[in-house]
Amino acid sequence: MFGDSLMRGVMPDEAWNYHSSDAIGFEKMQAQYNMKFLNFAMPTFTSERVKMWLTQIMSSHPVPDAAFLECGGNDCDYDWKSICEGRCDYEHRHRVAPLDFKKNYEDMIHLLQEKGVAVTAVIAPPIAIEVYLSHLLKSGVGKDIMSEYVNSVQQMEDEFAEYGEIMRTV
């Protein structure tokens, strides 16, 4: 399994403290189907980092029969650090641009399929945008800065959905 915190089973609680769990159910599936799951997913990873990590793992581990691939949430997130530091314009607000995300995703699928691995894409569920924006405000992202980049909750939902759609089409 390759991806970000969602594939790893890391989720924030109400106070945005992150905890790992097997809420996905991999442990149960391993026992039920007598299969072995190796979870190489890493919190905070964008598709760029997942691709590098995947390349490294595939060159140093036995080739799996199948792989789950999930990323996109960190890619479509805005680069709030650069935005707050005034080093980011509207055009480059995402941590990984949609076209770069598509290329990374295609490259990962190709690498896996080239080695005979069956690939299953896992598309992240929509996030609770209002909760996320509230968290950003509490963490120090100014409302004035945020309003330069975010016109509406719908805009962010649409942008997040765009990355999921890229995964569907690839």
ABEGO torsion letter per residue (X at the ends): XBEBAAAAGBBBBAAGBBBBBAAAGAAAAAAAAGBBBBBABBBGBBAAAAAAAAAAAAAABBBBABBBBBBGAAAABBBAAAAAAGABBAAAABABBAAAAAAAAAAAAAAAAAAGBBBBBBBBBBBBAAAAAAAAAAAGBBAAAAAAABABAAAAAAAAAAAAAAAAAX
